[in-house]
């Protein structure tokens, strides 16, 4: 009925319990519960915007990390920690 992951199984459990209680009280109404854990975008423009934002973030990160390691190793060399 549902996968073993808690994010998918909890809404199904709520659905089963709520519909069971409705049947116990002789109601004809039904409750539907669904889970969509990830936001899905339909527009290709939004997908490309997200891609370029992530790409620019990764480029800035890639440009900033090597100097950090170089400065760290130069400080170790000056202190003669090795």
N, CA and C atoms as a LAMMPS dump frame, in Angstrom:
ITEM: TIMESTEP
0
ITEM: NUMBER OF ATOMS
246
ITEM: BOX BOUNDS ff ff ff
-5.0000000000000000e+02 5.0000000000000000e+02
-5.0000000000000000e+02 5.0000000000000000e+02
-5.0000000000000000e+02 5.0000000000000000e+02
ITEM: ATOMS id mol type element x y z
1 1 1 N 0.816 -1.193 0
2 1 2 C 0 0 0
3 1 3 C 0.863 1.261 0
4 2 1 N 2.003 1.195 0.669
5 2 2 C 2.923 2.33 0.647
6 2 3 C 4.34 1.803 0.806
7 3 1 N 5.303 2.629 0.438
8 3 2 C 6.688 2.198 0.573
9 3 3 C 7.113 2.28 2.03
10 4 1 N 8.283 1.757 2.327
11 4 2 C 8.742 1.692 3.706
12 4 3 C 9.28 3.023 4.217
13 5 1 N 9.392 4.019 3.37
14 5 2 C 9.907 5.31 3.793
15 5 3 C 8.847 6.055 4.609
16 6 1 N 9.234 6.649 5.739
17 6 2 C 8.248 7.337 6.59
18 6 3 C 7.577 8.518 5.911
19 7 1 N 8.278 9.189 4.999
20 7 2 C 7.681 10.36 4.362
21 7 3 C 6.502 9.958 3.473
22 8 1 N 6.506 8.737 2.966
23 8 2 C 5.404 8.273 2.132
24 8 3 C 4.36 7.522 2.933
25 9 1 N 4.764 6.862 3.99
26 9 2 C 3.85 5.994 4.719
27 9 3 C 2.941 6.765 5.68
28 10 1 N 3.411 7.869 6.248
29 10 2 C 2.589 8.604 7.203
30 10 3 C 1.303 9.166 6.59
31 11 1 N 1.351 9.803 5.41
32 11 2 C 0.085 10.259 4.82
33 11 3 C -0.888 9.115 4.529
34 12 1 N -0.378 7.957 4.138
35 12 2 C -1.261 6.816 3.893
36 12 3 C -1.904 6.34 5.19
37 13 1 N -1.129 6.332 6.272
38 13 2 C -1.674 5.94 7.563
39 13 3 C -2.768 6.9 8.011
40 14 1 N -2.554 8.194 7.834
41 14 2 C -3.568 9.192 8.176
42 14 3 C -4.815 8.984 7.331
43 15 1 N -4.638 8.687 6.065
44 15 2 C -5.769 8.45 5.17
45 15 3 C -6.575 7.235 5.618
46 16 1 N -5.909 6.159 5.924
47 16 2 C -6.597 4.928 6.348
48 16 3 C -7.342 5.157 7.656
49 17 1 N -6.682 5.796 8.616
50 17 2 C -7.332 6.031 9.911
51 17 3 C -8.519 6.979 9.791
52 18 1 N -8.378 8.057 9.051
53 18 2 C -9.472 9.018 8.935
54 18 3 C -10.668 8.403 8.214
55 19 1 N -10.42 7.627 7.167
56 19 2 C -11.536 6.986 6.466
57 19 3 C -12.182 5.903 7.317
58 20 1 N -11.394 5.231 8.152
59 20 2 C -11.965 4.237 9.061
60 20 3 C -12.885 4.897 10.075
61 21 1 N -12.45 6.035 10.622
62 21 2 C -13.312 6.741 11.578
63 21 3 C -14.568 7.274 10.909
64 22 1 N -14.457 7.715 9.672
65 22 2 C -15.651 8.175 8.964
66 22 3 C -16.633 7.038 8.736
67 23 1 N -16.131 5.851 8.399
68 23 2 C -17.031 4.7 8.206
69 23 3 C -17.683 4.275 9.514
70 24 1 N -16.929 4.401 10.621
71 24 2 C -17.511 4.045 11.922
72 24 3 C -18.683 4.949 12.282
73 25 1 N -18.635 6.194 11.853
74 25 2 C -19.715 7.127 12.141
75 25 3 C -20.745 7.189 11.019
76 26 1 N -20.751 6.185 10.141
77 26 2 C -21.722 6.047 9.055
78 26 3 C -21.752 7.255 8.122
79 27 1 N -20.602 7.769 7.79
80 27 2 C -20.516 8.897 6.866
81 27 3 C -20.205 8.369 5.474
82 28 1 N -20.69 9.07 4.47
83 28 2 C -20.394 8.681 3.095
84 28 3 C -19.215 9.471 2.525
85 29 1 N -18.732 10.443 3.272
86 29 2 C -17.604 11.25 2.805
87 29 3 C -16.307 10.458 2.934
88 30 1 N -15.358 10.821 2.113
89 30 2 C -14.04 10.189 2.146
90 30 3 C -12.977 11.278 2.148
91 31 1 N -11.857 10.991 2.772
92 31 2 C -10.743 11.928 2.822
93 31 3 C -9.608 11.381 1.976
94 32 1 N -9.057 12.23 1.13
95 32 2 C -7.903 11.842 0.316
96 32 3 C -6.681 12.562 0.838
97 33 1 N -5.592 11.831 1.003
98 33 2 C -4.327 12.391 1.46
99 33 3 C -3.254 11.984 0.466
100 34 1 N -2.393 12.923 0.087
101 34 2 C -1.303 12.584 -0.805
102 34 3 C -0.044 13.294 -0.34
103 35 1 N 1.058 12.792 -0.788
104 35 2 C 2.355 13.334 -0.396
105 35 3 C 3.156 13.658 -1.643
106 36 1 N 3.655 14.87 -1.69
107 36 2 C 4.56 15.266 -2.757
108 36 3 C 5.772 15.913 -2.084
109 37 1 N 6.777 15.103 -1.735
110 37 2 C 7.866 15.628 -0.923
111 37 3 C 8.762 16.64 -1.621
112 38 1 N 8.82 16.626 -2.935
113 38 2 C 9.687 17.539 -3.659
114 38 3 C 8.845 18.466 -4.521
115 39 1 N 9.175 19.728 -4.461
116 39 2 C 8.463 20.706 -5.271
117 39 3 C 8.829 20.495 -6.734
118 40 1 N 7.845 20.301 -7.571
119 40 2 C 8.123 20.08 -8.992
120 40 3 C 7.772 21.339 -9.777
121 41 1 N 8.683 21.749 -10.609
122 41 2 C 8.44 22.926 -11.442
123 41 3 C 8.049 22.472 -12.833
124 42 1 N 7.106 23.14 -13.385
125 42 2 C 6.639 22.803 -14.721
126 42 3 C 7.289 23.694 -15.778
127 43 1 N 7.738 24.86 -15.366
128 43 2 C 8.27 25.823 -16.319
129 43 3 C 9.752 25.566 -16.588
130 44 1 N 10.166 25.465 -17.848
131 44 2 C 11.593 25.282 -18.141
132 44 3 C 12.423 26.507 -17.781
133 45 1 N 11.808 27.693 -17.759
134 45 2 C 12.542 28.896 -17.382
135 45 3 C 12.98 28.833 -15.927
136 46 1 N 12.105 28.33 -15.065
137 46 2 C 12.436 28.214 -13.648
138 46 3 C 13.544 27.184 -13.453
139 47 1 N 13.47 26.091 -14.191
140 47 2 C 14.521 25.073 -14.092
141 47 3 C 15.862 25.622 -14.537
142 48 1 N 15.873 26.393 -15.607
143 48 2 C 17.142 26.954 -16.081
144 48 3 C 17.654 28.006 -15.104
145 49 1 N 16.76 28.788 -14.497
146 49 2 C 17.191 29.768 -13.502
147 49 3 C 17.822 29.081 -12.303
148 50 1 N 17.204 28.015 -11.832
149 50 2 C 17.754 27.271 -10.704
150 50 3 C 19.106 26.67 -11.073
151 51 1 N 19.221 26.165 -12.286
152 51 2 C 20.488 25.596 -12.739
153 51 3 C 21.592 26.648 -12.747
154 52 1 N 21.307 27.831 -13.282
155 52 2 C 22.339 28.858 -13.364
156 52 3 C 22.695 29.427 -11.993
157 53 1 N 21.744 29.479 -11.092
158 53 2 C 22.052 29.915 -9.724
159 53 3 C 22.975 28.906 -9.059
160 54 1 N 22.679 27.63 -9.19
161 54 2 C 23.537 26.59 -8.612
162 54 3 C 24.904 26.571 -9.275
163 55 1 N 24.941 26.764 -10.575
164 55 2 C 26.215 26.785 -11.291
165 55 3 C 27.078 27.96 -10.835
166 56 1 N 26.487 29.13 -10.714
167 56 2 C 27.271 30.291 -10.275
168 56 3 C 27.748 30.109 -8.838
169 57 1 N 26.934 29.53 -7.988
170 57 2 C 27.353 29.256 -6.614
171 57 3 C 28.53 28.286 -6.596
172 58 1 N 28.473 27.247 -7.4
173 58 2 C 29.565 26.27 -7.443
174 58 3 C 30.845 26.893 -8.005
175 59 1 N 30.731 27.783 -8.985
176 59 2 C 31.914 28.442 -9.536
177 59 3 C 32.561 29.365 -8.502
178 60 1 N 31.746 30.087 -7.759
179 60 2 C 32.298 30.952 -6.706
180 60 3 C 32.96 30.099 -5.629
181 61 1 N 32.33 29.01 -5.275
182 61 2 C 32.895 28.113 -4.267
183 61 3 C 34.194 27.493 -4.769
184 62 1 N 34.231 27.08 -6.022
185 62 2 C 35.44 26.471 -6.584
186 62 3 C 36.563 27.49 -6.693
187 63 1 N 36.232 28.75 -6.905
188 63 2 C 37.27 29.778 -6.997
189 63 3 C 37.807 30.163 -5.624
190 64 1 N 37.022 29.975 -4.584
191 64 2 C 37.436 30.398 -3.249
192 64 3 C 38.121 29.34 -2.424
193 65 1 N 37.934 28.08 -2.732
194 65 2 C 38.521 27.024 -1.896
195 65 3 C 40.024 26.844 -2.062
196 66 1 N 40.587 26.81 -3.251
197 66 2 C 42.043 26.603 -3.361
198 66 3 C 42.879 27.662 -2.636
199 67 1 N 42.55 28.956 -2.71
200 67 2 C 43.332 29.916 -1.926
201 67 3 C 43.241 29.668 -0.42
202 68 1 N 42.098 29.197 0.029
203 68 2 C 41.947 28.896 1.46
204 68 3 C 42.925 27.805 1.88
205 69 1 N 43.023 26.759 1.081
206 69 2 C 43.955 25.679 1.421
207 69 3 C 45.405 26.135 1.293
208 70 1 N 45.685 26.986 0.312
209 70 2 C 47.049 27.472 0.136
210 70 3 C 47.471 28.337 1.314
211 71 1 N 46.605 29.221 1.768
212 71 2 C 46.925 30.078 2.904
213 71 3 C 47.098 29.239 4.159
214 72 1 N 46.252 28.235 4.318
215 72 2 C 46.356 27.366 5.478
216 72 3 C 47.692 26.628 5.496
217 73 1 N 48.128 26.112 4.359
218 73 2 C 49.391 25.381 4.34
219 73 3 C 50.579 26.33 4.497
220 74 1 N 50.468 27.57 4.016
221 74 2 C 51.551 28.551 4.211
222 74 3 C 51.671 28.93 5.677
223 75 1 N 50.553 29.039 6.373
224 75 2 C 50.6 29.338 7.808
225 75 3 C 51.237 28.171 8.558
226 76 1 N 50.935 26.954 8.162
227 76 2 C 51.567 25.779 8.781
228 76 3 C 53.072 25.768 8.514
229 77 1 N 53.468 26.197 7.315
230 77 2 C 54.884 26.23 6.963
231 77 3 C 55.616 27.29 7.788
232 78 1 N 54.98 28.457 7.984
233 78 2 C 55.6 29.53 8.766
234 78 3 C 55.778 29.129 10.233
235 79 1 N 54.806 28.428 10.777
236 79 2 C 54.858 28.011 12.172
237 79 3 C 55.731 26.773 12.322
238 80 1 N 56.026 26.122 11.214
239 80 2 C 56.794 24.894 11.153
240 80 3 C 56.109 23.777 11.954
241 81 1 N 54.805 23.635 11.659
242 81 2 C 54.03 22.612 12.372
243 81 3 C 54.232 21.217 11.809
244 82 1 N 54.904 21.093 10.687
245 82 2 C 55.096 19.769 10.098
246 82 3 C 56.368 19.169 10.494
